[in-house]
Amino acid sequence: MPAPIRKAAETKTILFPALVQMLMEVTEDETEWLEEAEDYENLATDPVSTAASSIARLSADLGEKTTLACCQPIIAECVRSETVATRAAGYNLIGLISETCKESYAKNLNEAMQMVCAGIADSNQKVRYNALSSIADLVE
């Protein structure tokens, strides 16, 4: 049912921003994050994995043009944020939509890589981790 979702203005103004907000529901303490074990049994029950799965599936259903229209402003805002969780979510979002948007990213690879590589130089380890993950998704 992508056509009605694609046409709804709320997809851009409410749905994608809400999903990105869910990506930000991570622990703020970097030490705690480093020690956190991956819980594969409950992976689909936390907000971050639910949002990641939803974004990936939604972008595949909506297509490249709609996904970019919805996500580019969010990504630009997130990667410039002062908040660590917001910056990390921005880089995570790039990786999540990269499969759907591979043609646009391929055409503008230099620009995309410059944005993502800026995250590698970030002072926070979570942001660097998400930036590196999104680079892997971009070049896949």
C-alpha positions, -999 to 999 in steps of 0.1 A, spaced: 0 0 0 28 24 -8 9 48 -31 -14 63 -3 15 65 21 37 82 -6 10 108 -13 3 116 24 21 147 36 23 131 71 48 106 58 74 134 55 63 155 85 52 129 110 61 92 101 98 94 92 106 120 120 89 97 145 109 67 133 141 87 135 131 98 170 129 61 179 164 56 166 175 80 192 163 59 221 197 47 230 217 48 262 234 81 267 263 67 287 291 57 264 307 33 289 274 16 294 269 14 256 303 -2 251 296 -29 277 260 -36 265 257 -71 251 237 -77 219 205 -94 229 195 -111 197 165 -128 212 148 -95 221 162 -76 191 129 -68 175 113 -56 207 133 -25 214 125 9 198 158 12 179 155 -21 161 118 -17 155 125 18 139 154 5 118 134 -24 105 105 -1 97 126 25 79 143 -1 58 110 -18 48 92 15 43 119 30 21 119 -2 0 81 1 -5 81 39 -11 110 40 -35 140 61 -39 124 94 -48 100 95 -19 125 82 5 150 109 -4 124 136 -2 114 125 32 149 117 46 173 142 32 161 171 54 161 149 84 196 136 77 210 171 72 195 183 105 206 152 124 243 151 114 246 188 123 230 184 157 248 190 190 232 159 205 251 127 202 220 105 199 207 127 171 240 127 151 242 89 155 206 85 143 214 107 112 243 84 102 222 53 110 194 67 87 219 71 58 228 34 61 192 23 65 180 39 33 212 33 12 199 1 -4 168 19 -17 186 50 -26 217 34 -42 213 50 -76 212 86 -61 240 78 -38 260 64 -67 255 95 -87 264 117 -58 289 94 -41 315 121 -34 290 142 -16 275 113 3 310 100 13 320 135 25 290 137 47 295 102 61 332 106 66 326 137 87 310 113 112 342 93 114 360 123 128 333 129 154 344 130 191 318 104 201 323 67 196 286 59 189 286 85 161 318 71 146 304 36 148 272 46 130 292 66 104 314 36 97 283 13 94 267 37 69 299 38 48 298 0 47 261 2 36 269 28 9 297 9 -8 280 -25 -6 
